[in-house]
Amino acid sequence: MRLCVTVLGAAALAGSSRPNGSSAALRPYHLIGNSTIHRGSDSVRGLSYGAQHVPLLVLIFTARPNSGRRADQQRTWLTHPWRTADNSPVPWRYVYVLGRKARSLQSSGPVQDELVGDRVFLGRIQETYLNLVHKTLDSLRWAVSSVSFDVLLKTDDDSMLHVSRLWSWLSVSDEPFREMHVPTSSSVDDRRAAWRRLYAGRVQIDSQTIRSNFTKKDLWYPHWFPDDFLKWAIPYSSFSEDRFPPYCSGGGYLLGRDAAGAILSQYRLWKADVFPIEDAFLGVLARAGGIAPTEMGPVLGRRPSLFEDPAAQQAQVRALFAGKILVHRVKDFDQGFKWMLLNVTAPLGTMKRKGTGSKARPVLSAGRSIGNAHVHMPEIMTT
């Protein structure tokens, strides 16, 4: 089966609702591969021209009905002018990822992935919840084969990302590389090479495997699960262990190019039925490929969470966003984005005070700004 990638230019976007100013959207000149077809108003370019490299690629999972969520993201973080420590633009690109409609899958001829504006339509994937794991793996297949990138972030259309903080975490912090034994003093090129093996996010540990014969009494933490928890039941034939290996929560995680390739290699070797829990299944494949997750959730005694994945019923307040890199399940994008741009990481209710009486001043857990980024620092006095 021949795989083609069709790129539709601006002339094909007359019906698109993509706002102007999406300068960070992936473009046809970022694509590679012998099967790439460029047409429309974009000039045709052969492979001899090469593809423009994308150090940080953001894949945003969405579905056709979610136009409101896409508009919220376009109005806030997708069109924000993110900067690096030296005040240059962060070298990133994003693309929305969608599956095909059922009738497209039934058509004869070569399977096509289409890049239309800021959206890629995966030709082999039908858009359903049960297909999420297949959509995720096919998006990795597409990214590895079609884009020259170092590290990608997979996230959703109800998530908010502080791109500069993420770039700072990758470029300045030593956290991503502790488990890889890369010295903090390593050159930028050495650090970027290490990105390629990265698998990072909010790590889930000792997550229980659910079986179809379970009742609430069989759950280790019954208060964590809804009444319809059996929708996550997995047969022993697919996965026999009683708990999943550590994996990154599906609301947002980072994968380096080599890590993504290792996961895809293990997927091709997978003999059992694929179980439809996307993030846990990727964790199983990552373990098989020798890829260990790096924690971007809370680290006890060291720092608060960088990636937030709040429960649906949790109140979304300033402390959930300020100083964070990613927040999933965002309810109010406009207010949340204002909070996310703040460099203060401590909630107002936990401020300490210096001095006494009328001269007392609040002390916040604040940070040093790096471009639009933030690096957590010890307490400082605020004015």
BALOBA-1460 file (C-alpha; in Angstrom, 3 decimals):
// residues 383
<rec num="1" residu="m" x="0.000" y="0.000" z="0.000"/>
<rec num="2" residu="r" x="1.519" y="3.316" z="-1.111"/>
<rec num="3" residu="l" x="1.355" y="6.203" z="1.344"/>
<rec num="4" residu="c" x="0.953" y="9.736" z="0.026"/>
<rec num="5" residu="v" x="0.937" y="13.038" z="1.855"/>
<rec num="6" residu="t" x="-1.127" y="15.722" z="0.164"/>
<rec num="7" residu="v" x="-0.492" y="19.348" z="1.068"/>
<rec num="8" residu="l" x="-3.269" y="21.764" z="0.171"/>
<rec num="9" residu="g" x="-2.277" y="25.405" z="-0.124"/>
<rec num="10" residu="a" x="-4.078" y="28.620" z="0.686"/>
<rec num="11" residu="a" x="-6.397" y="28.300" z="-2.285"/>
<rec num="12" residu="a" x="-7.846" y="25.172" z="-0.740"/>
<rec num="13" residu="l" x="-8.514" y="26.917" z="2.562"/>
<rec num="14" residu="a" x="-11.445" y="29.085" z="1.531"/>
<rec num="15" residu="g" x="-13.696" y="27.179" z="3.894"/>
<rec num="16" residu="s" x="-11.170" y="27.006" z="6.731"/>
<rec num="17" residu="s" x="-11.887" y="28.751" z="10.029"/>
<rec num="18" residu="r" x="-8.159" y="29.079" z="10.838"/>
<rec num="19" residu="p" x="-7.543" y="32.631" z="12.083"/>
<rec num="20" residu="n" x="-4.895" y="34.849" z="10.568"/>
<rec num="21" residu="g" x="-1.613" y="35.153" z="12.438"/>
<rec num="22" residu="s" x="-0.968" y="31.427" z="12.961"/>
<rec num="23" residu="s" x="2.698" y="31.936" z="12.112"/>
<rec num="24" residu="a" x="3.751" y="28.934" z="14.202"/>
<rec num="25" residu="a" x="1.638" y="26.473" z="12.198"/>
<rec num="26" residu="l" x="3.494" y="23.701" z="10.380"/>
<rec num="27" residu="r" x="4.061" y="24.539" z="6.705"/>
<rec num="28" residu="p" x="4.592" y="22.418" z="3.582"/>
<rec num="29" residu="y" x="8.284" y="23.329" z="3.515"/>
<rec num="30" residu="h" x="8.749" y="21.468" z="6.822"/>
<rec num="31" residu="l" x="7.737" y="18.137" z="5.279"/>
<rec num="32" residu="i" x="10.067" y="15.395" z="4.092"/>
<rec num="33" residu="g" x="9.612" y="12.023" z="2.417"/>
<rec num="34" residu="n" x="9.398" y="10.587" z="-1.084"/>
<rec num="35" residu="s" x="5.610" y="10.359" z="-0.847"/>
<rec num="36" residu="t" x="5.051" y="14.040" z="-0.130"/>
<rec num="37" residu="i" x="2.892" y="15.851" z="-2.696"/>
<rec num="38" residu="h" x="2.762" y="19.650" z="-2.641"/>
<rec num="39" residu="r" x="0.006" y="21.330" z="-4.564"/>
<rec num="40" residu="g" x="-2.270" y="24.344" z="-4.402"/>
<rec num="41" residu="s" x="-0.821" y="27.841" z="-4.174"/>
<rec num="42" residu="d" x="2.308" y="26.590" z="-2.413"/>
<rec num="43" residu="s" x="5.132" y="26.126" z="-4.881"/>
<rec num="44" residu="v" x="6.062" y="22.558" z="-5.720"/>
<rec num="45" residu="r" x="9.353" y="21.575" z="-4.115"/>
<rec num="46" residu="g" x="11.323" y="18.416" z="-4.720"/>
<rec num="47" residu="l" x="13.180" y="16.486" z="-2.058"/>
<rec num="48" residu="s" x="16.479" y="17.934" z="-3.250"/>
<rec num="49" residu="y" x="15.495" y="21.186" z="-1.535"/>
<rec num="50" residu="g" x="15.383" y="19.473" z="1.839"/>
<rec num="51" residu="a" x="12.977" y="20.280" z="4.645"/>
<rec num="52" residu="q" x="13.231" y="23.025" z="7.211"/>
<rec num="53" residu="h" x="14.101" y="21.554" z="10.601"/>
<rec num="54" residu="v" x="11.618" y="21.850" z="13.500"/>
<rec num="55" residu="p" x="13.367" y="21.497" z="16.898"/>
<rec num="56" residu="l" x="10.045" y="21.417" z="18.818"/>
<rec num="57" residu="l" x="6.925" y="20.004" z="17.156"/>
<rec num="58" residu="v" x="3.545" y="20.205" z="18.937"/>
<rec num="59" residu="l" x="0.845" y="17.726" z="17.883"/>
<rec num="60" residu="i" x="-2.602" y="18.848" z="19.075"/>
<rec num="61" residu="f" x="-5.251" y="16.138" z="18.958"/>
<rec num="62" residu="t" x="-8.672" y="17.427" z="17.951"/>
<rec num="63" residu="a" x="-11.894" y="16.375" z="16.219"/>
<rec num="64" residu="r" x="-14.066" y="18.147" z="13.684"/>
<rec num="65" residu="p" x="-16.808" y="19.262" z="16.140"/>
<rec num="66" residu="n" x="-14.247" y="20.969" z="18.437"/>
<rec num="67" residu="s" x="-13.997" y="24.252" z="16.532"/>
<rec num="68" residu="g" x="-14.665" y="26.239" z="19.735"/>
<rec num="69" residu="r" x="-11.682" y="24.682" z="21.490"/>
<rec num="70" residu="r" x="-9.438" y="25.364" z="18.507"/>
<rec num="71" residu="a" x="-10.601" y="28.995" z="18.459"/>
<rec num="72" residu="d" x="-9.801" y="29.285" z="22.187"/>
<rec num="73" residu="q" x="-6.263" y="28.025" z="21.573"/>
<rec num="74" residu="q" x="-5.785" y="30.252" z="18.536"/>
<rec num="75" residu="r" x="-6.899" y="33.277" z="20.520"/>
<rec num="76" residu="t" x="-4.464" y="32.612" z="23.347"/>
<rec num="77" residu="w" x="-1.292" y="30.541" z="23.351"/>
<rec num="78" residu="l" x="-1.034" y="29.451" z="19.711"/>
<rec num="79" residu="t" x="-0.627" y="33.007" z="18.431"/>
<rec num="80" residu="h" x="1.412" y="34.366" z="21.351"/>
<rec num="81" residu="p" x="4.929" y="35.614" z="20.389"/>
<rec num="82" residu="w" x="6.944" y="33.127" z="22.451"/>
<rec num="83" residu="r" x="10.593" y="34.114" z="22.958"/>
<rec num="84" residu="t" x="13.770" y="32.398" z="24.159"/>
<rec num="85" residu="a" x="16.308" y="33.609" z="26.726"/>
<rec num="86" residu="d" x="18.100" y="35.714" z="24.103"/>
<rec num="87" residu="n" x="14.770" y="37.186" z="22.952"/>
<rec num="88" residu="s" x="14.674" y="35.264" z="19.692"/>
<rec num="89" residu="p" x="11.546" y="33.360" z="18.610"/>
<rec num="90" residu="v" x="11.175" y="29.866" z="20.050"/>
<rec num="91" residu="p" x="11.862" y="27.434" z="17.160"/>
<rec num="92" residu="w" x="8.586" y="25.532" z="17.352"/>
<rec num="93" residu="r" x="5.692" y="24.535" z="15.102"/>
<rec num="94" residu="y" x="2.263" y="23.083" z="15.813"/>
<rec num="95" residu="v" x="-0.268" y="21.105" z="13.825"/>
<rec num="96" residu="y" x="-3.747" y="19.816" z="14.675"/>
<rec num="97" residu="v" x="-4.160" y="16.059" z="14.186"/>
<rec num="98" residu="l" x="-7.438" y="14.578" z="12.947"/>
<rec num="99" residu="g" x="-8.607" y="11.252" z="11.586"/>
<rec num="100" residu="r" x="-10.493" y="10.643" z="8.389"/>
<rec num="101" residu="k" x="-14.240" y="10.371" z="7.939"/>
<rec num="102" residu="a" x="-15.548" y="6.857" z="7.377"/>
<rec num="103" residu="r" x="-16.306" y="7.457" z="3.693"/>
<rec num="104" residu="s" x="-12.696" y="8.529" z="3.080"/>
<rec num="105" residu="l" x="-11.455" y="5.201" z="4.396"/>
<rec num="106" residu="q" x="-13.665" y="3.325" z="1.949"/>
<rec num="107" residu="s" x="-12.272" y="5.049" z="-1.146"/>
<rec num="108" residu="s" x="-9.983" y="3.141" z="-3.456"/>
<rec num="109" residu="g" x="-6.473" y="4.239" z="-4.379"/>
<rec num="110" residu="p" x="-3.481" y="5.183" z="-2.238"/>
<rec num="111" residu="v" x="-3.962" y="6.150" z="1.394"/>
<rec num="112" residu="q" x="-3.314" y="9.862" z="1.808"/>
<rec num="113" residu="d" x="-2.312" y="12.024" z="4.733"/>
<rec num="114" residu="e" x="-3.341" y="15.598" z="3.977"/>
<rec num="115" residu="l" x="-1.906" y="18.799" z="5.415"/>
<rec num="116" residu="v" x="-4.604" y="21.469" z="5.103"/>
<rec num="117" residu="g" x="-3.695" y="24.762" z="6.744"/>
<rec num="118" residu="d" x="-2.742" y="23.956" z="10.333"/>
<rec num="119" residu="r" x="-4.318" y="20.478" z="10.307"/>
<rec num="120" residu="v" x="-3.086" y="17.076" z="9.243"/>
<rec num="121" residu="f" x="-5.697" y="14.449" z="8.395"/>
<rec num="122" residu="l" x="-4.394" y="10.921" z="8.927"/>
<rec num="123" residu="g" x="-5.586" y="8.835" z="5.992"/>
<rec num="124" residu="r" x="-5.652" y="5.479" z="7.780"/>
<rec num="125" residu="i" x="-7.485" y="6.541" z="10.950"/>
<rec num="126" residu="q" x="-11.210" y="6.901" z="11.571"/>
<rec num="127" residu="e" x="-12.077" y="9.474" z="14.257"/>
<rec num="128" residu="t" x="-13.479" y="7.528" z="17.258"/>
<rec num="129" residu="y" x="-12.530" y="7.369" z="20.942"/>
<rec num="130" residu="l" x="-11.668" y="3.674" z="20.709"/>
<rec num="131" residu="n" x="-9.298" y="4.528" z="17.872"/>
<rec num="132" residu="l" x="-7.360" y="7.027" z="20.005"/>
<rec num="133" residu="v" x="-4.453" y="4.656" z="20.575"/>
<rec num="134" residu="h" x="-4.231" y="3.972" z="16.832"/>
<rec num="135" residu="k" x="-4.514" y="7.696" z="16.079"/>
<rec num="136" residu="t" x="-1.672" y="8.398" z="18.508"/>
<rec num="137" residu="l" x="0.630" y="5.794" z="17.022"/>
<rec num="138" residu="d" x="-0.225" y="6.825" z="13.470"/>
<rec num="139" residu="s" x="0.491" y="10.455" z="14.344"/>
<rec num="140" residu="l" x="3.943" y="9.356" z="15.549"/>
<rec num="141" residu="r" x="4.409" y="7.423" z="12.314"/>
<rec num="142" residu="w" x="3.460" y="10.527" z="10.333"/>
<rec num="143" residu="a" x="5.693" y="12.846" z="12.386"/>
<rec num="144" residu="v" x="8.771" y="10.599" z="12.187"/>
<rec num="145" residu="s" x="8.374" y="10.020" z="8.453"/>
<rec num="146" residu="s" x="7.251" y="13.517" z="7.439"/>
<rec num="147" residu="v" x="8.866" y="16.115" z="9.722"/>
<rec num="148" residu="s" x="12.485" y="16.770" z="10.700"/>
<rec num="149" residu="f" x="12.114" y="17.351" z="14.458"/>
<rec num="150" residu="d" x="14.116" y="16.767" z="17.648"/>
<rec num="151" residu="v" x="11.303" y="16.445" z="20.193"/>
<rec num="152" residu="l" x="7.528" y="16.540" z="19.952"/>
<rec num="153" residu="l" x="4.786" y="17.289" z="22.437"/>
<rec num="154" residu="k" x="1.524" y="15.404" z="22.086"/>
<rec num="155" residu="t" x="-1.390" y="17.243" z="23.686"/>
<rec num="156" residu="d" x="-5.131" y="17.915" z="23.244"/>
<rec num="157" residu="d" x="-7.367" y="20.738" z="22.102"/>
<rec num="158" residu="d" x="-8.436" y="21.456" z="25.704"/>
<rec num="159" residu="s" x="-4.834" y="22.026" z="26.825"/>
<rec num="160" residu="m" x="-2.798" y="25.198" z="27.258"/>
<rec num="161" residu="l" x="0.972" y="25.341" z="26.776"/>
<rec num="162" residu="h" x="3.552" y="27.919" z="27.836"/>
<rec num="163" residu="v" x="5.923" y="27.342" z="24.916"/>
<rec num="164" residu="s" x="8.768" y="29.467" z="26.296"/>
<rec num="165" residu="r" x="8.785" y="27.642" z="29.635"/>
<rec num="166" residu="l" x="8.882" y="24.311" z="27.832"/>
<rec num="167" residu="w" x="11.786" y="25.498" z="25.683"/>
<rec num="168" residu="s" x="13.585" y="26.747" z="28.798"/>
<rec num="169" residu="w" x="13.018" y="23.403" z="30.544"/>
<rec num="170" residu="l" x="14.558" y="21.630" z="27.581"/>
<rec num="171" residu="s" x="17.405" y="24.099" z="27.028"/>
<rec num="172" residu="v" x="18.363" y="25.305" z="30.532"/>
<rec num="173" residu="s" x="17.149" y="22.851" z="33.173"/>
<rec num="174" residu="d" x="19.084" y="19.689" z="33.981"/>
<rec num="175" residu="e" x="15.864" y="17.824" z="34.841"/>
<rec num="176" residu="p" x="15.268" y="16.247" z="31.421"/>
<rec num="177" residu="f" x="18.653" y="14.567" z="31.433"/>
<rec num="178" residu="r" x="19.268" y="13.290" z="34.965"/>
<rec num="179" residu="e" x="18.193" y="9.763" z="34.056"/>
<rec num="180" residu="m" x="20.189" y="9.969" z="30.810"/>
<rec num="181" residu="h" x="23.396" y="10.933" z="32.671"/>
<rec num="182" residu="v" x="23.923" y="14.022" z="30.499"/>
<rec num="183" residu="p" x="25.993" y="16.640" z="32.418"/>
<rec num="184" residu="t" x="24.332" y="20.008" z="33.008"/>
<rec num="185" residu="s" x="27.370" y="21.659" z="31.455"/>
<rec num="186" residu="s" x="26.891" y="19.839" z="28.154"/>
<rec num="187" residu="s" x="26.786" y="21.894" z="24.973"/>
<rec num="188" residu="v" x="23.515" y="22.827" z="23.339"/>
<rec num="189" residu="d" x="24.197" y="20.277" z="20.595"/>
<rec num="190" residu="d" x="24.772" y="17.519" z="23.173"/>
<rec num="191" residu="r" x="21.560" y="18.441" z="24.976"/>
<rec num="192" residu="r" x="19.579" y="18.439" z="21.759"/>
<rec num="193" residu="a" x="20.990" y="15.022" z="20.913"/>
<rec num="194" residu="a" x="19.729" y="13.816" z="24.304"/>
<rec num="195" residu="w" x="16.268" y="15.209" z="23.566"/>
<rec num="196" residu="r" x="15.862" y="12.479" z="20.993"/>
<rec num="197" residu="r" x="15.581" y="9.813" z="23.724"/>
<rec num="198" residu="l" x="13.261" y="11.859" z="25.917"/>
<rec num="199" residu="y" x="9.880" y="10.599" z="27.185"/>
<rec num="200" residu="a" x="8.513" y="13.075" z="29.728"/>
<rec num="201" residu="g" x="5.241" y="14.198" z="31.258"/>
<rec num="202" residu="r" x="3.110" y="13.732" z="34.334"/>
<rec num="203" residu="v" x="4.158" y="10.205" z="35.269"/>
<rec num="204" residu="q" x="1.577" y="7.683" z="36.506"/>
<rec num="205" residu="i" x="3.047" y="5.014" z="38.792"/>
<rec num="206" residu="d" x="1.419" y="1.758" z="39.933"/>
<rec num="207" residu="s" x="-1.679" y="2.339" z="37.829"/>
<rec num="208" residu="q" x="-3.936" y="-0.678" z="38.262"/>
<rec num="209" residu="t" x="-4.969" y="-2.869" z="35.339"/>
<rec num="210" residu="i" x="-8.767" y="-3.233" z="35.240"/>
<rec num="211" residu="r" x="-10.397" y="-6.577" z="34.364"/>
<rec num="212" residu="s" x="-13.914" y="-7.167" z="33.038"/>
<rec num="213" residu="n" x="-14.969" y="-9.116" z="36.153"/>
<rec num="214" residu="f" x="-13.969" y="-6.354" z="38.583"/>
<rec num="215" residu="t" x="-16.307" y="-4.653" z="41.011"/>
<rec num="216" residu="k" x="-15.508" y="-1.530" z="43.009"/>
<rec num="217" residu="k" x="-14.206" y="-3.800" z="45.763"/>
<rec num="218" residu="d" x="-11.424" y="-4.974" z="43.455"/>
<rec num="219" residu="l" x="-10.089" y="-1.456" z="42.884"/>
<rec num="220" residu="w" x="-7.077" y="-0.310" z="44.860"/>
<rec num="221" residu="y" x="-8.357" y="3.269" z="44.879"/>
<rec num="222" residu="p" x="-12.114" y="3.083" z="44.191"/>
<rec num="223" residu="h" x="-12.640" y="6.823" z="44.768"/>
<rec num="224" residu="w" x="-10.455" y="7.520" z="41.728"/>
<rec num="225" residu="f" x="-12.820" y="5.791" z="39.307"/>
<rec num="226" residu="p" x="-16.275" y="6.623" z="37.909"/>
<rec num="227" residu="d" x="-19.098" y="4.101" z="38.072"/>
<rec num="228" residu="d" x="-18.480" y="3.056" z="34.466"/>
<rec num="229" residu="f" x="-14.825" y="2.140" z="35.145"/>
<rec num="230" residu="l" x="-15.212" y="-1.167" z="33.270"/>
<rec num="231" residu="k" x="-14.838" y="0.760" z="30.006"/>
<rec num="232" residu="w" x="-11.103" y="0.548" z="30.793"/>
<rec num="233" residu="a" x="-11.134" y="-3.240" z="31.289"/>
<rec num="234" residu="i" x="-8.302" y="-5.083" z="29.533"/>
<rec num="235" residu="p" x="-8.204" y="-8.836" z="28.779"/>
<rec num="236" residu="y" x="-5.295" y="-10.878" z="30.115"/>
<rec num="237" residu="s" x="-4.447" y="-11.823" z="26.541"/>
<rec num="238" residu="s" x="-3.574" y="-8.167" z="25.814"/>
<rec num="239" residu="f" x="-1.698" y="-7.405" z="29.044"/>
<rec num="240" residu="s" x="-1.271" y="-9.886" z="31.874"/>
<rec num="241" residu="e" x="0.348" y="-7.743" z="34.587"/>
<rec num="242" residu="d" x="-1.714" y="-6.348" z="37.471"/>
<rec num="243" residu="r" x="-0.336" y="-2.822" z="37.021"/>
<rec num="244" residu="f" x="1.031" y="-0.779" z="34.147"/>
<rec num="245" residu="p" x="4.653" y="0.277" z="33.997"/>
<rec num="246" residu="p" x="5.202" y="3.985" z="34.695"/>
<rec num="247" residu="y" x="3.736" y="6.051" z="31.855"/>
<rec num="248" residu="c" x="3.028" y="9.701" z="31.046"/>
<rec num="249" residu="s" x="-0.554" y="10.930" z="31.325"/>
<rec num="250" residu="g" x="-2.189" y="11.433" z="27.932"/>
<rec num="251" residu="g" x="-3.096" y="15.100" z="28.431"/>
<rec num="252" residu="g" x="0.425" y="16.051" z="27.376"/>
<rec num="253" residu="y" x="3.780" y="14.329" z="27.052"/>
<rec num="254" residu="l" x="7.096" y="14.810" z="25.280"/>
<rec num="255" residu="l" x="8.714" y="12.297" z="22.960"/>
<rec num="256" residu="g" x="12.104" y="12.666" z="21.352"/>
<rec num="257" residu="r" x="12.546" y="11.503" z="17.794"/>
<rec num="258" residu="d" x="14.451" y="8.349" z="18.774"/>
<rec num="259" residu="a" x="11.999" y="7.586" z="21.595"/>
<rec num="260" residu="a" x="9.103" y="7.861" z="19.145"/>
<rec num="261" residu="g" x="10.960" y="5.570" z="16.755"/>
<rec num="262" residu="a" x="11.558" y="3.011" z="19.514"/>
<rec num="263" residu="i" x="7.863" y="3.032" z="20.432"/>
<rec num="264" residu="l" x="6.867" y="2.535" z="16.795"/>
<rec num="265" residu="s" x="9.336" y="-0.344" z="16.484"/>
<rec num="266" residu="q" x="7.803" y="-2.058" z="19.511"/>
<rec num="267" residu="y" x="4.318" y="-1.455" z="18.113"/>
<rec num="268" residu="r" x="5.274" y="-3.302" z="14.932"/>
<rec num="269" residu="l" x="6.456" y="-6.217" z="17.097"/>
<rec num="270" residu="w" x="3.284" y="-6.274" z="19.236"/>
<rec num="271" residu="k" x="1.470" y="-9.603" z="18.783"/>
<rec num="272" residu="a" x="-1.499" y="-9.315" z="21.163"/>
<rec num="273" residu="d" x="-4.616" y="-7.202" z="20.664"/>
<rec num="274" residu="v" x="-4.009" y="-3.505" z="21.247"/>
<rec num="275" residu="f" x="-5.806" y="-2.313" z="24.365"/>
<rec num="276" residu="p" x="-7.531" y="1.090" z="23.964"/>
<rec num="277" residu="i" x="-5.893" y="3.031" z="26.795"/>
<rec num="278" residu="e" x="-3.612" y="5.296" z="24.796"/>
<rec num="279" residu="d" x="-1.210" y="6.628" z="27.430"/>
<rec num="280" residu="a" x="-0.820" y="3.316" z="29.274"/>
<rec num="281" residu="f" x="-0.271" y="1.408" z="26.036"/>
<rec num="282" residu="l" x="2.450" y="3.852" z="25.000"/>
<rec num="283" residu="g" x="4.058" y="3.312" z="28.400"/>
<rec num="284" residu="v" x="4.128" y="-0.438" z="27.804"/>
<rec num="285" residu="l" x="5.733" y="0.075" z="24.394"/>
<rec num="286" residu="a" x="8.211" y="2.586" z="25.831"/>
<rec num="287" residu="r" x="9.327" y="0.111" z="28.504"/>
<rec num="288" residu="a" x="9.793" y="-2.586" z="25.867"/>
<rec num="289" residu="g" x="11.918" y="-0.132" z="23.878"/>
<rec num="290" residu="g" x="14.110" y="0.736" z="26.863"/>
<rec num="291" residu="i" x="12.639" y="4.246" z="27.269"/>
<rec num="292" residu="a" x="12.012" y="5.429" z="30.863"/>
<rec num="293" residu="p" x="9.652" y="8.349" z="31.602"/>
<rec num="294" residu="t" x="10.896" y="11.613" z="33.107"/>
<rec num="295" residu="e" x="8.665" y="13.270" z="35.704"/>
<rec num="296" residu="m" x="7.137" y="16.672" z="34.930"/>
<rec num="297" residu="g" x="4.496" y="16.322" z="37.610"/>
<rec num="298" residu="p" x="5.170" y="17.322" z="41.222"/>
<rec num="299" residu="v" x="8.519" y="16.307" z="42.727"/>
<rec num="300" residu="l" x="8.161" y="16.118" z="46.499"/>
<rec num="301" residu="g" x="10.449" y="18.533" z="48.317"/>
<rec num="302" residu="r" x="11.928" y="19.938" z="45.121"/>
<rec num="303" residu="r" x="9.320" y="21.672" z="42.961"/>
<rec num="304" residu="p" x="5.592" y="21.785" z="42.178"/>
<rec num="305" residu="s" x="4.071" y="20.199" z="39.097"/>
<rec num="306" residu="l" x="5.053" y="21.561" z="35.685"/>
<rec num="307" residu="f" x="2.308" y="19.640" z="33.870"/>
<rec num="308" residu="e" x="-1.164" y="19.889" z="35.415"/>
<rec num="309" residu="d" x="-3.899" y="17.342" z="34.649"/>
<rec num="310" residu="p" x="-6.782" y="18.422" z="36.914"/>
<rec num="311" residu="a" x="-9.905" y="16.358" z="37.455"/>
<rec num="312" residu="a" x="-12.940" y="17.577" z="35.531"/>
<rec num="313" residu="q" x="-14.677" y="18.758" z="38.714"/>
<rec num="314" residu="q" x="-11.600" y="20.530" z="40.153"/>
<rec num="315" residu="a" x="-11.822" y="24.298" z="40.564"/>
<rec num="316" residu="q" x="-9.452" y="26.065" z="38.188"/>
<rec num="317" residu="v" x="-7.764" y="28.877" z="40.072"/>
<rec num="318" residu="r" x="-4.669" y="31.016" z="39.621"/>
<rec num="319" residu="a" x="-2.324" y="28.527" z="41.270"/>
<rec num="320" residu="l" x="-3.211" y="25.874" z="38.676"/>
<rec num="321" residu="f" x="-1.750" y="28.005" z="35.860"/>
<rec num="322" residu="a" x="0.871" y="30.432" z="37.225"/>
<rec num="323" residu="g" x="4.411" y="29.225" z="36.561"/>
<rec num="324" residu="k" x="3.264" y="26.010" z="34.828"/>
<rec num="325" residu="i" x="4.279" y="24.600" z="31.448"/>
<rec num="326" residu="l" x="1.081" y="22.762" z="30.494"/>
<rec num="327" residu="v" x="-2.460" y="22.575" z="31.853"/>
<rec num="328" residu="h" x="-4.963" y="20.013" z="30.573"/>
<rec num="329" residu="r" x="-8.784" y="20.254" z="30.653"/>
<rec num="330" residu="v" x="-8.799" y="24.068" z="30.608"/>
<rec num="331" residu="k" x="-12.274" y="25.529" z="31.164"/>
<rec num="332" residu="d" x="-11.655" y="29.266" z="30.635"/>
<rec num="333" residu="f" x="-8.822" y="29.890" z="28.179"/>
<rec num="334" residu="d" x="-8.811" y="33.672" z="28.456"/>
<rec num="335" residu="q" x="-8.509" y="33.769" z="32.243"/>
<rec num="336" residu="g" x="-6.239" y="30.735" z="32.363"/>
<rec num="337" residu="f" x="-3.851" y="32.276" z="29.853"/>
<rec num="338" residu="k" x="-3.575" y="35.481" z="31.883"/>
<rec num="339" residu="w" x="-2.656" y="33.379" z="34.899"/>
<rec num="340" residu="m" x="-0.254" y="31.185" z="32.935"/>
<rec num="341" residu="l" x="1.758" y="34.201" z="31.815"/>
<rec num="342" residu="l" x="2.442" y="35.070" z="35.469"/>
<rec num="343" residu="n" x="5.851" y="34.055" z="36.780"/>
<rec num="344" residu="v" x="4.607" y="33.498" z="40.340"/>
<rec num="345" residu="t" x="4.276" y="29.835" z="41.269"/>
<rec num="346" residu="a" x="2.795" y="30.132" z="44.778"/>
<rec num="347" residu="p" x="-0.960" y="30.607" z="45.225"/>
<rec num="348" residu="l" x="-1.950" y="33.863" z="46.874"/>
<rec num="349" residu="g" x="-3.298" y="32.008" z="49.879"/>
<rec num="350" residu="t" x="0.146" y="30.620" z="50.716"/>
<rec num="351" residu="m" x="2.166" y="33.852" z="50.603"/>
<rec num="352" residu="k" x="4.494" y="34.412" z="53.523"/>
<rec num="353" residu="r" x="5.150" y="37.860" z="54.969"/>
<rec num="354" residu="k" x="8.356" y="39.656" z="55.967"/>
<rec num="355" residu="g" x="8.359" y="42.288" z="58.679"/>
<rec num="356" residu="t" x="5.584" y="43.227" z="61.084"/>
<rec num="357" residu="g" x="2.615" y="45.546" z="61.203"/>
<rec num="358" residu="s" x="2.013" y="47.999" z="58.358"/>
<rec num="359" residu="k" x="5.536" y="47.429" z="56.971"/>
<rec num="360" residu="a" x="4.935" y="43.730" z="56.356"/>
<rec num="361" residu="r" x="5.438" y="42.755" z="52.742"/>
<rec num="362" residu="p" x="4.390" y="39.539" z="50.999"/>
<rec num="363" residu="v" x="7.040" y="37.068" z="49.850"/>
<rec num="364" residu="l" x="6.139" y="34.944" z="46.869"/>
<rec num="365" residu="s" x="7.744" y="31.807" z="45.507"/>
<rec num="366" residu="a" x="8.785" y="33.568" z="42.354"/>
<rec num="367" residu="g" x="11.195" y="33.049" z="39.510"/>
<rec num="368" residu="r" x="13.625" y="34.537" z="37.073"/>
<rec num="369" residu="s" x="12.151" y="35.302" z="33.673"/>
<rec num="370" residu="i" x="13.952" y="33.914" z="30.634"/>
<rec num="371" residu="g" x="12.301" y="35.534" z="27.632"/>
<rec num="372" residu="n" x="8.706" y="34.483" z="28.177"/>
<rec num="373" residu="a" x="9.973" y="31.503" z="30.154"/>
<rec num="374" residu="h" x="10.347" y="30.843" z="33.845"/>
<rec num="375" residu="v" x="12.962" y="29.058" z="35.931"/>
<rec num="376" residu="h" x="12.005" y="28.314" z="39.519"/>
<rec num="377" residu="m" x="14.204" y="30.177" z="42.015"/>
<rec num="378" residu="p" x="14.343" y="30.463" z="45.823"/>
<rec num="379" residu="e" x="12.044" y="32.933" z="47.570"/>
<rec num="380" residu="i" x="12.609" y="36.568" z="46.707"/>
<rec num="381" residu="m" x="11.166" y="39.767" z="48.055"/>
<rec num="382" residu="t" x="8.503" y="41.408" z="45.920"/>
<rec num="383" residu="t" x="7.882" y="45.105" z="45.746"/>
